[in-house]
Amino acid sequence: MTTIASNLQAVRNAVAAAAAVAGRVPDDITLLAVSKTFPPEAVREAYHAGQTAFGESYVQEALGKIEALRDLPLEWHFIGPIQSNKTRAIAENFAWVHGVDRLKIAERLSAQRPLNLPPLNICLQVNVSGEDSKSGVAPDEAAGLAQAVARLPQLRLRGLMAIPAPSDDVAAQHPPFAQLRKLRDQLNRQGLTLDTLSMGMSHDLAAAVMEGATIVRVGSAIFGER
Ligand SMILES: *Cc1c(COP(=O)(O)O)cnc(C)c1O
């Protein structure tokens, strides 16, 4: 086995172990392999080890990789910060966008999504407690944004995403993930039908799976340090 193949297997095992602890089915958790900064050959190698969903954070870099890998049936997720002048490239080339935190960006993505493609799957990024970055909608503004995004025709609002501040203390990793799950459940009680919690990275994927993650975004544990 190559390093990428054995790393992938180790990550799948870790997801399955955390799912078992939580009484969850591993199939309910999608592994998104975050390939940013790694070349197309690394993605190809992961594909041959059974991986089909890939996450990218930089539009320019991603477009080159998507083009180089057109021969493979891959599903591309945009997980980086979204600039207004990049929404068309994102709407035309990705299946999912995880970091939407403003209505204006969502409106552009919907308007620019080609009609011959299925609706673009969207997760709203929420700034949960302890989140490092300044991006993400405030939890108490998530409902309003979600209701507005859910009405946009070429988008399909799937759920919520968060990037909590890294912590080596496993106990401290749980609360922000639990907060995101509770917010998702609350929005569903208000009539939305969100099936996705995009949370958990290389260092905290077990806690995220235990708290209900349906997509874990894992880079360095698969491809190596960046
Ligand atoms: C880079 C990145 C990841 C992957 O992080 P690792 O620590 O390498 O697993 C996940 N999510 C987002 C939004 C990222 O930018």
Ligand as a Chemical Component Dictionary entry (heavy atoms), coordinates in Angstrom:
data_LIG
# 
_chem_comp.id                   LIG 
_chem_comp.type                 NON-POLYMER 
_chem_comp.pdbx_formal_charge   0 
_chem_comp.three_letter_code    LIG 
# 
loop_
_chem_comp_atom.comp_id 
_chem_comp_atom.atom_id 
_chem_comp_atom.alt_atom_id 
_chem_comp_atom.type_symbol 
_chem_comp_atom.charge 
_chem_comp_atom.model_Cartn_x 
_chem_comp_atom.model_Cartn_y 
_chem_comp_atom.model_Cartn_z 
_chem_comp_atom.pdbx_ordinal 
LIG C1 C1 C 0 -7.368  22.635 5.517 1  
LIG C2 C2 C 0 -8.760  22.446 6.007 2  
LIG C3 C3 C 0 -9.178  21.215 6.535 3  
LIG C4 C4 C 0 -8.244  20.029 6.740 4  
LIG O1 O1 O 0 -7.427  20.272 7.847 5  
LIG P1 P1 P 0 -6.413  19.139 8.404 6  
LIG O2 O2 O 0 -6.056  19.631 9.746 7  
LIG O3 O3 O 0 -5.273  19.089 7.453 8  
LIG O4 O4 O 0 -7.175  17.860 8.442 9  
LIG C5 C5 C 0 -10.507 21.090 6.902 10 
LIG N1 N1 N 0 -11.383 22.104 6.772 11 
LIG C6 C6 C 0 -11.017 23.297 6.274 12 
LIG C7 C7 C 0 -12.026 24.391 6.155 13 
LIG C8 C8 C 0 -9.700  23.512 5.888 14 
LIG O5 O5 O 0 -9.346  24.714 5.415 15 
# 
loop_
_chem_comp_bond.comp_id 
_chem_comp_bond.atom_id_1 
_chem_comp_bond.atom_id_2 
_chem_comp_bond.value_order 
_chem_comp_bond.pdbx_ordinal 
LIG C1 C2 SING 1  
LIG C2 C3 SING 2  
LIG C2 C8 DOUB 3  
LIG C3 C4 SING 4  
LIG C3 C5 DOUB 5  
LIG C4 O1 SING 6  
LIG O1 P1 SING 7  
LIG P1 O2 DOUB 8  
LIG P1 O3 SING 9  
LIG P1 O4 SING 10 
LIG C5 N1 SING 11 
LIG N1 C6 DOUB 12 
LIG C6 C7 SING 13 
LIG C6 C8 SING 14 
LIG C8 O5 SING 15 
# 
